Amino acid sequence: MSNKITKQFLQEHFRKHDSITLYKPDGTPVTFVKHHNLIVNGGHHSFMFRTYDELMDFYKKHHLCLKPVIAIG
């Protein structure tokens, strides 16, 4: 039995769920997992981090703050 998986189906599925398991013709399961990358843009640079811990290490190394700052001037 062959089913077509469309782009729309995958978009809707991953909007609601974090993973999907599909099966090969021989019955072997293959699992796809939604993965996020954290990106910091600014100052003509872009940095991508795979984990939250990598992002926090970058923030600490460069003495950045996660708290919002209001500048009046």
mmCIF file of the N, C-alpha and C atoms, coordinates in Angstrom:
data_MODEL
# 
_entry.id   MODEL 
# 
loop_
_atom_site.group_PDB 
_atom_site.id 
_atom_site.type_symbol 
_atom_site.label_atom_id 
_atom_site.label_alt_id 
_atom_site.label_comp_id 
_atom_site.label_asym_id 
_atom_site.label_entity_id 
_atom_site.label_seq_id 
_atom_site.pdbx_PDB_ins_code 
_atom_site.Cartn_x 
_atom_site.Cartn_y 
_atom_site.Cartn_z 
_atom_site.occupancy 
_atom_site.B_iso_or_equiv 
_atom_site.pdbx_formal_charge 
_atom_site.auth_seq_id 
_atom_site.auth_comp_id 
_atom_site.auth_asym_id 
_atom_site.auth_atom_id 
_atom_site.pdbx_PDB_model_num 
ATOM 1   N N  . MET A 1 1  ? 0.848  -1.179 0.000  1.00 0.00 ? 1  MET A N  1 
ATOM 2   C CA . MET A 1 1  ? 0.000  0.000  0.000  1.00 0.00 ? 1  MET A CA 1 
ATOM 3   C C  . MET A 1 1  ? 0.888  1.236  0.000  1.00 0.00 ? 1  MET A C  1 
ATOM 4   N N  . SER A 1 2  ? 0.633  2.166  -0.883 1.00 0.00 ? 2  SER A N  1 
ATOM 5   C CA . SER A 1 2  ? 1.451  3.363  -1.017 1.00 0.00 ? 2  SER A CA 1 
ATOM 6   C C  . SER A 1 2  ? 0.598  4.596  -0.773 1.00 0.00 ? 2  SER A C  1 
ATOM 7   N N  . ASN A 1 3  ? 1.068  5.464  0.125  1.00 0.00 ? 3  ASN A N  1 
ATOM 8   C CA . ASN A 1 3  ? 0.377  6.716  0.409  1.00 0.00 ? 3  ASN A CA 1 
ATOM 9   C C  . ASN A 1 3  ? 1.304  7.874  0.081  1.00 0.00 ? 3  ASN A C  1 
ATOM 10  N N  . LYS A 1 4  ? 0.758  8.919  -0.498 1.00 0.00 ? 4  LYS A N  1 
ATOM 11  C CA . LYS A 1 4  ? 1.525  10.121 -0.793 1.00 0.00 ? 4  LYS A CA 1 
ATOM 12  C C  . LYS A 1 4  ? 1.460  11.051 0.411  1.00 0.00 ? 4  LYS A C  1 
ATOM 13  N N  . ILE A 1 5  ? 2.608  11.561 0.819  1.00 0.00 ? 5  ILE A N  1 
ATOM 14  C CA . ILE A 1 5  ? 2.664  12.528 1.914  1.00 0.00 ? 5  ILE A CA 1 
ATOM 15  C C  . ILE A 1 5  ? 2.947  13.882 1.289  1.00 0.00 ? 5  ILE A C  1 
ATOM 16  N N  . THR A 1 6  ? 2.046  14.819 1.494  1.00 0.00 ? 6  THR A N  1 
ATOM 17  C CA . THR A 1 6  ? 2.178  16.134 0.887  1.00 0.00 ? 6  THR A CA 1 
ATOM 18  C C  . THR A 1 6  ? 2.833  17.119 1.856  1.00 0.00 ? 6  THR A C  1 
ATOM 19  N N  . LYS A 1 7  ? 3.306  18.196 1.290  1.00 0.00 ? 7  LYS A N  1 
ATOM 20  C CA . LYS A 1 7  ? 3.913  19.269 2.084  1.00 0.00 ? 7  LYS A CA 1 
ATOM 21  C C  . LYS A 1 7  ? 2.883  19.834 3.067  1.00 0.00 ? 7  LYS A C  1 
ATOM 22  N N  . GLN A 1 8  ? 1.652  19.998 2.625  1.00 0.00 ? 8  GLN A N  1 
ATOM 23  C CA . GLN A 1 8  ? 0.590  20.532 3.481  1.00 0.00 ? 8  GLN A CA 1 
ATOM 24  C C  . GLN A 1 8  ? 0.316  19.602 4.662  1.00 0.00 ? 8  GLN A C  1 
ATOM 25  N N  . PHE A 1 9  ? 0.313  18.288 4.409  1.00 0.00 ? 9  PHE A N  1 
ATOM 26  C CA . PHE A 1 9  ? 0.101  17.333 5.487  1.00 0.00 ? 9  PHE A CA 1 
ATOM 27  C C  . PHE A 1 9  ? 1.195  17.460 6.545  1.00 0.00 ? 9  PHE A C  1 
ATOM 28  N N  . LEU A 1 10 ? 2.461  17.537 6.093  1.00 0.00 ? 10 LEU A N  1 
ATOM 29  C CA . LEU A 1 10 ? 3.570  17.647 7.045  1.00 0.00 ? 10 LEU A CA 1 
ATOM 30  C C  . LEU A 1 10 ? 3.534  18.958 7.811  1.00 0.00 ? 10 LEU A C  1 
ATOM 31  N N  . GLN A 1 11 ? 3.202  20.055 7.145  1.00 0.00 ? 11 GLN A N  1 
ATOM 32  C CA . GLN A 1 11 ? 3.110  21.342 7.833  1.00 0.00 ? 11 GLN A CA 1 
ATOM 33  C C  . GLN A 1 11 ? 2.041  21.303 8.916  1.00 0.00 ? 11 GLN A C  1 
ATOM 34  N N  . GLU A 1 12 ? 0.892  20.759 8.598  1.00 0.00 ? 12 GLU A N  1 
ATOM 35  C CA . GLU A 1 12 ? -0.199 20.672 9.575  1.00 0.00 ? 12 GLU A CA 1 
ATOM 36  C C  . GLU A 1 12 ? 0.163  19.729 10.716 1.00 0.00 ? 12 GLU A C  1 
ATOM 37  N N  . HIS A 1 13 ? 0.778  18.605 10.404 1.00 0.00 ? 13 HIS A N  1 
ATOM 38  C CA . HIS A 1 13 ? 1.142  17.640 11.435 1.00 0.00 ? 13 HIS A CA 1 
ATOM 39  C C  . HIS A 1 13 ? 2.163  18.237 12.404 1.00 0.00 ? 13 HIS A C  1 
ATOM 40  N N  . PHE A 1 14 ? 3.236  18.864 11.877 1.00 0.00 ? 14 PHE A N  1 
ATOM 41  C CA . PHE A 1 14 ? 4.272  19.416 12.742 1.00 0.00 ? 14 PHE A CA 1 
ATOM 42  C C  . PHE A 1 14 ? 3.820  20.691 13.446 1.00 0.00 ? 14 PHE A C  1 
ATOM 43  N N  . ARG A 1 15 ? 2.734  21.301 12.994 1.00 0.00 ? 15 ARG A N  1 
ATOM 44  C CA . ARG A 1 15 ? 2.165  22.428 13.731 1.00 0.00 ? 15 ARG A CA 1 
ATOM 45  C C  . ARG A 1 15 ? 1.571  21.939 15.054 1.00 0.00 ? 15 ARG A C  1 
ATOM 46  N N  . LYS A 1 16 ? 1.048  20.733 15.049 1.00 0.00 ? 16 LYS A N  1 
ATOM 47  C CA . LYS A 1 16 ? 0.390  20.169 16.235 1.00 0.00 ? 16 LYS A CA 1 
ATOM 48  C C  . LYS A 1 16 ? 1.285  19.226 17.036 1.00 0.00 ? 16 LYS A C  1 
ATOM 49  N N  . HIS A 1 17 ? 2.278  18.592 16.390 1.00 0.00 ? 17 HIS A N  1 
ATOM 50  C CA . HIS A 1 17 ? 3.085  17.555 17.025 1.00 0.00 ? 17 HIS A CA 1 
ATOM 51  C C  . HIS A 1 17 ? 4.579  17.841 16.832 1.00 0.00 ? 17 HIS A C  1 
ATOM 52  N N  . ASP A 1 18 ? 5.424  17.202 17.645 1.00 0.00 ? 18 ASP A N  1 
ATOM 53  C CA . ASP A 1 18 ? 6.869  17.387 17.551 1.00 0.00 ? 18 ASP A CA 1 
ATOM 54  C C  . ASP A 1 18 ? 7.568  16.283 16.760 1.00 0.00 ? 18 ASP A C  1 
ATOM 55  N N  . SER A 1 19 ? 6.874  15.184 16.465 1.00 0.00 ? 19 SER A N  1 
ATOM 56  C CA . SER A 1 19 ? 7.514  14.099 15.721 1.00 0.00 ? 19 SER A CA 1 
ATOM 57  C C  . SER A 1 19 ? 6.479  13.322 14.907 1.00 0.00 ? 19 SER A C  1 
ATOM 58  N N  . ILE A 1 20 ? 6.988  12.553 13.943 1.00 0.00 ? 20 ILE A N  1 
ATOM 59  C CA . ILE A 1 20 ? 6.131  11.683 13.138 1.00 0.00 ? 20 ILE A CA 1 
ATOM 60  C C  . ILE A 1 20 ? 6.934  10.416 12.833 1.00 0.00 ? 20 ILE A C  1 
ATOM 61  N N  . THR A 1 21 ? 6.267  9.283  12.883 1.00 0.00 ? 21 THR A N  1 
ATOM 62  C CA . THR A 1 21 ? 6.903  8.010  12.552 1.00 0.00 ? 21 THR A CA 1 
ATOM 63  C C  . THR A 1 21 ? 6.282  7.478  11.268 1.00 0.00 ? 21 THR A C  1 
ATOM 64  N N  . LEU A 1 22 ? 7.139  7.230  10.297 1.00 0.00 ? 22 LEU A N  1 
ATOM 65  C CA . LEU A 1 22 ? 6.717  6.638  9.028  1.00 0.00 ? 22 LEU A CA 1 
ATOM 66  C C  . LEU A 1 22 ? 7.348  5.257  8.920  1.00 0.00 ? 22 LEU A C  1 
ATOM 67  N N  . TYR A 1 23 ? 6.790  4.420  8.071  1.00 0.00 ? 23 TYR A N  1 
ATOM 68  C CA . TYR A 1 23 ? 7.269  3.050  7.951  1.00 0.00 ? 23 TYR A CA 1 
ATOM 69  C C  . TYR A 1 23 ? 7.716  2.759  6.525  1.00 0.00 ? 23 TYR A C  1 
ATOM 70  N N  . LYS A 1 24 ? 8.879  2.136  6.408  1.00 0.00 ? 24 LYS A N  1 
ATOM 71  C CA . LYS A 1 24 ? 9.396  1.707  5.115  1.00 0.00 ? 24 LYS A CA 1 
ATOM 72  C C  . LYS A 1 24 ? 8.560  0.520  4.627  1.00 0.00 ? 24 LYS A C  1 
ATOM 73  N N  . PRO A 1 25 ? 8.665  0.165  3.356  1.00 0.00 ? 25 PRO A N  1 
ATOM 74  C CA . PRO A 1 25 ? 7.894  -0.972 2.832  1.00 0.00 ? 25 PRO A CA 1 
ATOM 75  C C  . PRO A 1 25 ? 8.152  -2.277 3.594  1.00 0.00 ? 25 PRO A C  1 
ATOM 76  N N  . ASP A 1 26 ? 9.354  -2.434 4.183  1.00 0.00 ? 26 ASP A N  1 
ATOM 77  C CA . ASP A 1 26 ? 9.635  -3.659 4.927  1.00 0.00 ? 26 ASP A CA 1 
ATOM 78  C C  . ASP A 1 26 ? 9.159  -3.587 6.380  1.00 0.00 ? 26 ASP A C  1 
ATOM 79  N N  . GLY A 1 27 ? 8.517  -2.479 6.757  1.00 0.00 ? 27 GLY A N  1 
ATOM 80  C CA . GLY A 1 27 ? 7.967  -2.347 8.105  1.00 0.00 ? 27 GLY A CA 1 
ATOM 81  C C  . GLY A 1 27 ? 8.899  -1.659 9.092  1.00 0.00 ? 27 GLY A C  1 
ATOM 82  N N  . THR A 1 28 ? 10.081 -1.266 8.668  1.00 0.00 ? 28 THR A N  1 
ATOM 83  C CA . THR A 1 28 ? 11.028 -0.588 9.552  1.00 0.00 ? 28 THR A CA 1 
ATOM 84  C C  . THR A 1 28 ? 10.551 0.834  9.831  1.00 0.00 ? 28 THR A C  1 
ATOM 85  N N  . PRO A 1 29 ? 10.430 1.221  11.123 1.00 0.00 ? 29 PRO A N  1 
ATOM 86  C CA . PRO A 1 29 ? 9.983  2.579  11.433 1.00 0.00 ? 29 PRO A CA 1 
ATOM 87  C C  . PRO A 1 29 ? 11.104 3.614  11.255 1.00 0.00 ? 29 PRO A C  1 
ATOM 88  N N  . VAL A 1 30 ? 10.739 4.791  10.773 1.00 0.00 ? 30 VAL A N  1 
ATOM 89  C CA . VAL A 1 30 ? 11.651 5.921  10.643 1.00 0.00 ? 30 VAL A CA 1 
ATOM 90  C C  . VAL A 1 30 ? 10.961 7.105  11.296 1.00 0.00 ? 30 VAL A C  1 
ATOM 91  N N  . THR A 1 31 ? 11.599 7.701  12.301 1.00 0.00 ? 31 THR A N  1 
ATOM 92  C CA . THR A 1 31 ? 11.002 8.809  13.040 1.00 0.00 ? 31 THR A CA 1 
ATOM 93  C C  . THR A 1 31 ? 11.678 10.120 12.675 1.00 0.00 ? 31 THR A C  1 
ATOM 94  N N  . PHE A 1 32 ? 10.875 11.136 12.376 1.00 0.00 ? 32 PHE A N  1 
ATOM 95  C CA . PHE A 1 32 ? 11.347 12.485 12.110 1.00 0.00 ? 32 PHE A CA 1 
ATOM 96  C C  . PHE A 1 32 ? 10.934 13.362 13.286 1.00 0.00 ? 32 PHE A C  1 
ATOM 97  N N  . VAL A 1 33 ? 11.866 14.181 13.759 1.00 0.00 ? 33 VAL A N  1 
ATOM 98  C CA . VAL A 1 33 ? 11.613 15.017 14.924 1.00 0.00 ? 33 VAL A CA 1 
ATOM 99  C C  . VAL A 1 33 ? 11.802 16.477 14.541 1.00 0.00 ? 33 VAL A C  1 
ATOM 100 N N  . LYS A 1 34 ? 10.886 17.326 15.023 1.00 0.00 ? 34 LYS A N  1 
ATOM 101 C CA . LYS A 1 34 ? 10.999 18.762 14.789 1.00 0.00 ? 34 LYS A CA 1 
ATOM 102 C C  . LYS A 1 34 ? 12.176 19.288 15.597 1.00 0.00 ? 34 LYS A C  1 
ATOM 103 N N  . HIS A 1 35 ? 13.045 20.052 14.955 1.00 0.00 ? 35 HIS A N  1 
ATOM 104 C CA . HIS A 1 35 ? 14.246 20.559 15.606 1.00 0.00 ? 35 HIS A CA 1 
ATOM 105 C C  . HIS A 1 35 ? 14.319 22.062 15.379 1.00 0.00 ? 35 HIS A C  1 
ATOM 106 N N  . HIS A 1 36 ? 14.547 22.810 16.443 1.00 0.00 ? 36 HIS A N  1 
ATOM 107 C CA . HIS A 1 36 ? 14.634 24.262 16.351 1.00 0.00 ? 36 HIS A CA 1 
ATOM 108 C C  . HIS A 1 36 ? 16.077 24.707 16.469 1.00 0.00 ? 36 HIS A C  1 
ATOM 109 N N  . ASN A 1 37 ? 16.413 25.759 15.754 1.00 0.00 ? 37 ASN A N  1 
ATOM 110 C CA . ASN A 1 37 ? 17.704 26.417 15.913 1.00 0.00 ? 37 ASN A CA 1 
ATOM 111 C C  . ASN A 1 37 ? 17.450 27.800 16.483 1.00 0.00 ? 37 ASN A C  1 
ATOM 112 N N  . LEU A 1 38 ? 18.292 28.196 17.422 1.00 0.00 ? 38 LEU A N  1 
ATOM 113 C CA . LEU A 1 38 ? 18.198 29.525 18.008 1.00 0.00 ? 38 LEU A CA 1 
ATOM 114 C C  . LEU A 1 38 ? 19.147 30.439 17.247 1.00 0.00 ? 38 LEU A C  1 
ATOM 115 N N  . ILE A 1 39 ? 18.657 31.581 16.794 1.00 0.00 ? 39 ILE A N  1 
ATOM 116 C CA . ILE A 1 39 ? 19.460 32.485 15.973 1.00 0.00 ? 39 ILE A CA 1 
ATOM 117 C C  . ILE A 1 39 ? 19.458 33.872 16.597 1.00 0.00 ? 39 ILE A C  1 
ATOM 118 N N  . VAL A 1 40 ? 20.652 34.469 16.665 1.00 0.00 ? 40 VAL A N  1 
ATOM 119 C CA . VAL A 1 40 ? 20.807 35.844 17.132 1.00 0.00 ? 40 VAL A CA 1 
ATOM 120 C C  . VAL A 1 40 ? 21.309 36.652 15.945 1.00 0.00 ? 40 VAL A C  1 
ATOM 121 N N  . ASN A 1 41 ? 20.557 37.696 15.573 1.00 0.00 ? 41 ASN A N  1 
ATOM 122 C CA . ASN A 1 41 ? 20.927 38.575 14.463 1.00 0.00 ? 41 ASN A CA 1 
ATOM 123 C C  . ASN A 1 41 ? 21.167 39.974 14.995 1.00 0.00 ? 41 ASN A C  1 
ATOM 124 N N  . GLY A 1 42 ? 22.163 40.655 14.444 1.00 0.00 ? 42 GLY A N  1 
ATOM 125 C CA . GLY A 1 42 ? 22.386 42.047 14.797 1.00 0.00 ? 42 GLY A CA 1 
ATOM 126 C C  . GLY A 1 42 ? 23.821 42.444 14.565 1.00 0.00 ? 42 GLY A C  1 
ATOM 127 N N  . GLY A 1 43 ? 24.037 43.733 14.351 1.00 0.00 ? 43 GLY A N  1 
ATOM 128 C CA . GLY A 1 43 ? 25.389 44.232 14.163 1.00 0.00 ? 43 GLY A CA 1 
ATOM 129 C C  . GLY A 1 43 ? 26.085 43.628 12.963 1.00 0.00 ? 43 GLY A C  1 
ATOM 130 N N  . HIS A 1 44 ? 25.332 43.381 11.897 1.00 0.00 ? 44 HIS A N  1 
ATOM 131 C CA . HIS A 1 44 ? 25.866 42.790 10.664 1.00 0.00 ? 44 HIS A CA 1 
ATOM 132 C C  . HIS A 1 44 ? 26.420 41.378 10.887 1.00 0.00 ? 44 HIS A C  1 
ATOM 133 N N  . HIS A 1 45 ? 25.941 40.683 11.920 1.00 0.00 ? 45 HIS A N  1 
ATOM 134 C CA . HIS A 1 45 ? 26.363 39.319 12.206 1.00 0.00 ? 45 HIS A CA 1 
ATOM 135 C C  . HIS A 1 45 ? 25.132 38.460 12.473 1.00 0.00 ? 45 HIS A C  1 
ATOM 136 N N  . SER A 1 46 ? 25.276 37.176 12.260 1.00 0.00 ? 46 SER A N  1 
ATOM 137 C CA . SER A 1 46 ? 24.222 36.222 12.569 1.00 0.00 ? 46 SER A CA 1 
ATOM 138 C C  . SER A 1 46 ? 24.864 34.994 13.202 1.00 0.00 ? 46 SER A C  1 
ATOM 139 N N  . PHE A 1 47 ? 24.349 34.591 14.355 1.00 0.00 ? 47 PHE A N  1 
ATOM 140 C CA . PHE A 1 47 ? 24.884 33.435 15.073 1.00 0.00 ? 47 PHE A CA 1 
ATOM 141 C C  . PHE A 1 47 ? 23.761 32.419 15.250 1.00 0.00 ? 47 PHE A C  1 
ATOM 142 N N  . MET A 1 48 ? 24.061 31.142 14.972 1.00 0.00 ? 48 MET A N  1 
ATOM 143 C CA . MET A 1 48 ? 23.081 30.079 15.123 1.00 0.00 ? 48 MET A CA 1 
ATOM 144 C C  . MET A 1 48 ? 23.552 29.112 16.201 1.00 0.00 ? 48 MET A C  1 
ATOM 145 N N  . PHE A 1 49 ? 22.627 28.726 17.082 1.00 0.00 ? 49 PHE A N  1 
ATOM 146 C CA . PHE A 1 49 ? 22.938 27.823 18.192 1.00 0.00 ? 49 PHE A CA 1 
ATOM 147 C C  . PHE A 1 49 ? 21.994 26.640 18.134 1.00 0.00 ? 49 PHE A C  1 
ATOM 148 N N  . ARG A 1 50 ? 22.524 25.455 18.365 1.00 0.00 ? 50 ARG A N  1 
ATOM 149 C CA . ARG A 1 50 ? 21.713 24.235 18.314 1.00 0.00 ? 50 ARG A CA 1 
ATOM 150 C C  . ARG A 1 50 ? 20.980 23.971 19.630 1.00 0.00 ? 50 ARG A C  1 
ATOM 151 N N  . THR A 1 51 ? 21.540 24.444 20.736 1.00 0.00 ? 51 THR A N  1 
ATOM 152 C CA . THR A 1 51 ? 20.901 24.213 22.038 1.00 0.00 ? 51 THR A CA 1 
ATOM 153 C C  . THR A 1 51 ? 20.814 25.515 22.814 1.00 0.00 ? 51 THR A C  1 
ATOM 154 N N  . TYR A 1 52 ? 19.936 25.517 23.779 1.00 0.00 ? 52 TYR A N  1 
ATOM 155 C CA . TYR A 1 52 ? 19.766 26.675 24.656 1.00 0.00 ? 52 TYR A CA 1 
ATOM 156 C C  . TYR A 1 52 ? 21.036 26.921 25.462 1.00 0.00 ? 52 TYR A C  1 
ATOM 157 N N  . ASP A 1 53 ? 21.717 25.856 25.878 1.00 0.00 ? 53 ASP A N  1 
ATOM 158 C CA . ASP A 1 53 ? 22.952 26.002 26.649 1.00 0.00 ? 53 ASP A CA 1 
ATOM 159 C C  . ASP A 1 53 ? 24.042 26.709 25.843 1.00 0.00 ? 53 ASP A C  1 
ATOM 160 N N  . GLU A 1 54 ? 24.144 26.403 24.547 1.00 0.00 ? 54 GLU A N  1 
ATOM 161 C CA . GLU A 1 54 ? 25.112 27.101 23.695 1.00 0.00 ? 54 GLU A CA 1 
ATOM 162 C C  . GLU A 1 54 ? 24.789 28.588 23.628 1.00 0.00 ? 54 GLU A C  1 
ATOM 163 N N  . LEU A 1 55 ? 23.515 28.926 23.529 1.00 0.00 ? 55 LEU A N  1 
ATOM 164 C CA . LEU A 1 55 ? 23.096 30.325 23.495 1.00 0.00 ? 55 LEU A CA 1 
ATOM 165 C C  . LEU A 1 55 ? 23.455 31.031 24.802 1.00 0.00 ? 55 LEU A C  1 
ATOM 166 N N  . MET A 1 56 ? 23.192 30.374 25.926 1.00 0.00 ? 56 MET A N  1 
ATOM 167 C CA . MET A 1 56 ? 23.497 30.978 27.226 1.00 0.00 ? 56 MET A CA 1 
ATOM 168 C C  . MET A 1 56 ? 25.008 31.158 27.409 1.00 0.00 ? 56 MET A C  1 
ATOM 169 N N  . ASP A 1 57 ? 25.808 30.209 26.948 1.00 0.00 ? 57 ASP A N  1 
ATOM 170 C CA . ASP A 1 57 ? 27.264 30.356 27.020 1.00 0.00 ? 57 ASP A CA 1 
ATOM 171 C C  . ASP A 1 57 ? 27.724 31.563 26.205 1.00 0.00 ? 57 ASP A C  1 
ATOM 172 N N  . PHE A 1 58 ? 27.135 31.754 25.018 1.00 0.00 ? 58 PHE A N  1 
ATOM 173 C CA . PHE A 1 58 ? 27.462 32.908 24.180 1.00 0.00 ? 58 PHE A CA 1 
ATOM 174 C C  . PHE A 1 58 ? 27.099 34.207 24.899 1.00 0.00 ? 58 PHE A C  1 
ATOM 175 N N  . TYR A 1 59 ? 25.899 34.250 25.492 1.00 0.00 ? 59 TYR A N  1 
ATOM 176 C CA . TYR A 1 59 ? 25.457 35.445 26.210 1.00 0.00 ? 59 TYR A CA 1 
ATOM 177 C C  . TYR A 1 59 ? 26.398 35.770 27.363 1.00 0.00 ? 59 TYR A C  1 
ATOM 178 N N  . LYS A 1 60 ? 26.790 34.755 28.134 1.00 0.00 ? 60 LYS A N  1 
ATOM 179 C CA . LYS A 1 60 ? 27.696 34.982 29.269 1.00 0.00 ? 60 LYS A CA 1 
ATOM 180 C C  . LYS A 1 60 ? 29.076 35.429 28.796 1.00 0.00 ? 60 LYS A C  1 
ATOM 181 N N  . LYS A 1 61 ? 29.579 34.830 27.726 1.00 0.00 ? 61 LYS A N  1 
ATOM 182 C CA . LYS A 1 61 ? 30.902 35.168 27.203 1.00 0.00 ? 61 LYS A CA 1 
ATOM 183 C C  . LYS A 1 61 ? 30.964 36.626 26.743 1.00 0.00 ? 61 LYS A C  1 
ATOM 184 N N  . HIS A 1 62 ? 29.865 37.108 26.140 1.00 0.00 ? 62 HIS A N  1 
ATOM 185 C CA . HIS A 1 62 ? 29.834 38.465 25.596 1.00 0.00 ? 62 HIS A CA 1 
ATOM 186 C C  . HIS A 1 62 ? 29.143 39.459 26.535 1.00 0.00 ? 62 HIS A C  1 
ATOM 187 N N  . HIS A 1 63 ? 28.857 39.033 27.764 1.00 0.00 ? 63 HIS A N  1 
ATOM 188 C CA . HIS A 1 63 ? 28.241 39.884 28.796 1.00 0.00 ? 63 HIS A CA 1 
ATOM 189 C C  . HIS A 1 63 ? 26.940 40.523 28.306 1.00 0.00 ? 63 HIS A C  1 
ATOM 190 N N  . LEU A 1 64 ? 26.078 39.716 27.685 1.00 0.00 ? 64 LEU A N  1 
ATOM 191 C CA . LEU A 1 64 ? 24.781 40.181 27.223 1.00 0.00 ? 64 LEU A CA 1 
ATOM 192 C C  . LEU A 1 64 ? 23.727 39.891 28.276 1.00 0.00 ? 64 LEU A C  1 
ATOM 193 N N  . CYS A 1 65 ? 22.582 40.562 28.171 1.00 0.00 ? 65 CYS A N  1 
ATOM 194 C CA . CYS A 1 65 ? 21.521 40.426 29.159 1.00 0.00 ? 65 CYS A CA 1 
ATOM 195 C C  . CYS A 1 65 ? 20.227 40.035 28.445 1.00 0.00 ? 65 CYS A C  1 
ATOM 196 N N  . LEU A 1 66 ? 19.432 39.166 29.060 1.00 0.00 ? 66 LEU A N  1 
ATOM 197 C CA . LEU A 1 66 ? 18.157 38.761 28.497 1.00 0.00 ? 66 LEU A CA 1 
ATOM 198 C C  . LEU A 1 66 ? 17.011 39.656 28.940 1.00 0.00 ? 66 LEU A C  1 
ATOM 199 N N  . LYS A 1 67 ? 17.266 40.533 29.910 1.00 0.00 ? 67 LYS A N  1 
ATOM 200 C CA . LYS A 1 67 ? 16.205 41.419 30.413 1.00 0.00 ? 67 LYS A CA 1 
ATOM 201 C C  . LYS A 1 67 ? 16.013 42.585 29.446 1.00 0.00 ? 67 LYS A C  1 
ATOM 202 N N  . PRO A 1 68 ? 14.764 42.967 29.195 1.00 0.00 ? 68 PRO A N  1 
ATOM 203 C CA . PRO A 1 68 ? 14.533 44.093 28.286 1.00 0.00 ? 68 PRO A CA 1 
ATOM 204 C C  . PRO A 1 68 ? 15.030 45.407 28.894 1.00 0.00 ? 68 PRO A C  1 
ATOM 205 N N  . VAL A 1 69 ? 15.512 46.287 28.042 1.00 0.00 ? 69 VAL A N  1 
ATOM 206 C CA . VAL A 1 69 ? 16.022 47.586 28.479 1.00 0.00 ? 69 VAL A CA 1 
ATOM 207 C C  . VAL A 1 69 ? 15.252 48.664 27.734 1.00 0.00 ? 69 VAL A C  1 
ATOM 208 N N  . ILE A 1 70 ? 14.780 49.654 28.462 1.00 0.00 ? 70 ILE A N  1 
ATOM 209 C CA . ILE A 1 70 ? 14.078 50.775 27.840 1.00 0.00 ? 70 ILE A CA 1 
ATOM 210 C C  . ILE A 1 70 ? 15.018 51.974 27.846 1.00 0.00 ? 70 ILE A C  1 
ATOM 211 N N  . ALA A 1 71 ? 15.324 52.465 26.658 1.00 0.00 ? 71 ALA A N  1 
ATOM 212 C CA . ALA A 1 71 ? 16.220 53.616 26.534 1.00 0.00 ? 71 ALA A CA 1 
ATOM 213 C C  . ALA A 1 71 ? 15.401 54.819 26.097 1.00 0.00 ? 71 ALA A C  1 
ATOM 214 N N  . ILE A 1 72 ? 15.426 55.867 26.894 1.00 0.00 ? 72 ILE A N  1 
ATOM 215 C CA . ILE A 1 72 ? 14.710 57.108 26.567 1.00 0.00 ? 72 ILE A CA 1 
ATOM 216 C C  . ILE A 1 72 ? 15.751 58.156 26.236 1.00 0.00 ? 72 ILE A C  1 
ATOM 217 N N  . GLY A 1 73 ? 15.600 58.763 25.077 1.00 0.00 ? 73 GLY A N  1 
ATOM 218 C CA . GLY A 1 73 ? 16.604 59.762 24.788 1.00 0.00 ? 73 GLY A CA 1 
ATOM 219 C C  . GLY A 1 73 ? 16.531 60.392 23.501 1.00 0.00 ? 73 GLY A C  1 
# 
